[in-house]
Amino acid sequence: MARFLVPIGVFLAGSTVTSLFFINFCATVYQCGCQSLWTTADQFCNIHASHGRHCPWCSFGYTGYVLVYGTMVAAQAVTVFAAVRRGWTWPLQLAATLLAFPAIGLILAVALGLYTGYWN
């Protein structure tokens, strides 16, 4: 049991970063108007506009949010436990887990951006 405490801590640290900066990542990729959670969050997201393009992550509502966010966090869990199986030290586990967030996030952002025609 004790040997799993470090990877669980690494996963929790990585998923906390994802939780805090998920909306910032969305705003960076889509330039949709979202801001940090500690400011106005999605108050100025283009999803609230009656016309024009709408943020792909927000346009699917809470279901879309949960699927995108959940996929990123799940990828972080898989990453950290794969790193443990390879015998990586906790700093390497943490680095891999933190890198999984933007890597998977970018794949999902591009896929949903193309699917919804956001950049057309």
C-alpha positions as CSV (number, residue, x, y, z in Angstrom):
1,M,0.0,0.0,0.0
2,A,2.7,2.5,0.9
3,R,4.4,2.1,-2.5
4,F,1.2,3.6,-4.1
5,L,1.1,6.7,-1.9
6,V,3.7,8.5,-3.9
7,P,2.1,7.9,-7.3
8,I,-1.3,8.8,-5.9
9,G,0.2,12.1,-4.6
10,V,1.8,12.7,-8.0
11,F,-1.5,12.1,-9.7
12,L,-3.3,14.4,-7.3
13,A,-0.7,17.1,-7.9
14,G,-1.1,16.8,-11.6
15,S,-4.8,16.7,-11.6
16,T,-4.9,19.7,-9.4
17,V,-2.9,21.7,-11.9
18,T,-5.3,20.5,-14.7
19,S,-8.2,21.5,-12.6
20,L,-6.8,25.0,-11.9
21,F,-5.7,25.7,-15.5
22,F,-8.2,23.8,-17.6
23,I,-10.1,27.0,-18.5
24,N,-6.8,29.0,-19.2
25,F,-5.8,26.2,-21.6
26,C,-9.2,26.5,-23.3
27,A,-8.8,30.3,-23.6
28,T,-5.3,30.0,-25.0
29,V,-6.3,27.5,-27.7
30,Y,-9.6,28.9,-28.7
31,Q,-9.2,32.6,-27.8
32,C,-12.9,32.3,-26.7
33,G,-12.9,34.9,-24.0
34,C,-12.6,32.5,-21.0
35,Q,-10.4,33.7,-18.1
36,S,-8.9,32.2,-15.0
37,L,-11.2,30.5,-12.5
38,W,-10.1,33.2,-9.9
39,T,-11.3,36.0,-12.1
40,T,-14.4,35.8,-14.3
41,A,-14.0,32.1,-15.6
42,D,-16.4,31.6,-18.5
43,Q,-18.4,34.9,-18.0
44,F,-17.0,36.4,-21.2
45,C,-16.8,33.1,-23.2
46,N,-18.2,33.4,-26.8
47,I,-20.6,30.6,-25.9
48,H,-22.8,33.3,-24.3
49,A,-23.0,35.4,-27.5
50,S,-26.2,34.9,-29.5
51,H,-24.3,34.7,-32.8
52,G,-20.8,34.0,-34.1
53,R,-18.6,31.1,-33.4
54,H,-18.9,29.2,-30.1
55,C,-16.1,27.6,-28.0
56,P,-16.1,23.9,-28.9
57,W,-15.5,22.8,-25.2
58,C,-18.3,24.9,-23.9
59,S,-20.8,24.3,-26.8
60,F,-21.4,20.7,-25.6
61,G,-22.4,21.9,-22.1
62,Y,-21.5,20.1,-19.0
63,T,-21.4,16.8,-20.8
64,G,-18.7,18.1,-23.1
65,Y,-16.8,19.7,-20.2
66,V,-16.9,16.4,-18.2
67,L,-15.7,14.3,-21.2
68,V,-12.8,16.7,-22.1
69,Y,-11.7,17.3,-18.5
70,G,-12.2,13.6,-17.6
71,T,-10.2,12.5,-20.6
72,M,-7.3,14.7,-19.5
73,V,-7.4,13.6,-15.9
74,A,-7.7,9.9,-16.9
75,A,-4.7,10.3,-19.2
76,Q,-2.7,11.7,-16.2
77,A,-3.7,8.7,-14.1
78,V,-2.6,6.3,-16.9
79,T,0.6,8.3,-17.3
80,V,1.6,8.3,-13.6
81,F,0.9,4.6,-13.1
82,A,2.7,3.6,-16.4
83,A,5.7,5.6,-15.1
84,V,5.6,3.7,-11.8
85,R,5.6,0.4,-13.7
86,R,8.7,1.6,-15.6
87,G,10.4,2.4,-12.3
88,W,10.6,6.2,-12.8
89,T,11.4,8.4,-9.8
90,W,8.6,10.7,-8.5
91,P,10.0,13.8,-10.2
92,L,9.9,12.0,-13.6
93,Q,6.4,10.7,-12.8
94,L,5.3,14.3,-12.0
95,A,6.9,15.7,-15.1
96,A,5.2,13.1,-17.3
97,T,1.9,13.6,-15.6
98,L,2.1,17.4,-15.9
99,L,3.0,17.1,-19.6
100,A,0.0,14.8,-20.2
101,F,-2.3,17.7,-19.5
102,P,-1.3,20.0,-22.5
103,A,-0.5,17.1,-24.8
104,I,-3.9,15.4,-24.4
105,G,-5.6,18.8,-24.1
106,L,-4.2,19.9,-27.5
107,I,-5.2,16.7,-29.2
108,L,-8.8,17.1,-27.9
109,A,-8.8,20.9,-28.6
110,V,-7.8,20.4,-32.2
111,A,-10.2,17.4,-32.7
112,L,-13.2,19.3,-31.4
113,G,-12.2,22.5,-33.1
114,L,-12.1,20.8,-36.4
115,Y,-15.2,18.8,-35.7
116,T,-17.2,21.9,-34.9
117,G,-15.7,24.0,-37.6
118,Y,-14.5,26.5,-35.1
119,W,-11.5,27.7,-37.2
120,N,-13.4,27.8,-40.5
